[in-house]
């Protein structure tokens, strides 16, 4: 009887842990994009360091990309690109896209402003 209780508790405990793991939100940080931005645009590196994830994501919901993050994403061919030249190409391609304010992201970067 005690063995059955121990087995039951072990199974229930394992299921509880599995349930917690499956229900927790998945965060997939991709610092290679942020680091490449700072490398490609050194004049904006300090300002970008203050903004961090908000450079490409919504401030309230990091799962949502802002306009610049969407433009960069469109330039990528792989979901989690790690190849620096491919990331640089995506950043350069995003420069041609229009920001919500009407300027292109390239114009903003050239003026020393962070893209939004």
URQUI-V348371 format. One line per field, one symbol per residue. ss: DSSP state (H for helix, E for strand, L for the rest). phi: phi as a letter, one per 20 degrees, with the letter a starting at -180 (. if undefined). psi: psi as a letter, one per 20 degrees, with the letter a starting at -180 (. if undefined). A space follows every 10 residues. Layout:
BEGIN
ss = ???
phi = ???
psi = ???
END
This chain:
BEGIN
ss = LHHHHHHHHH HHHHHHHHHH HHHLLLLLLL HHHHHHHHHH LHHHHHHHHH HHHHHLELLL LLLLELHHHH HHHHLLLLLL LLLHHHHHHH HHHHLLLELL LLLEHHHHHH LLLLLL
phi = .fffffffff ffffffffff ffeffeddfc ffffffgfff cffdgfffff elffgdcffe cffdeegfgf ffgfeeedfc fcfgffffff ffffgffeeg eoffffffff endffc
psi = ghghgggghg gggghggggg ghiqqppnpm ihgghhghgh mhhjggghhh hdhihiqphh oiipqagghg gghhiqiqgm pioghhgggg ghhhhiqprh ihqqhggggh jjqqq.
END
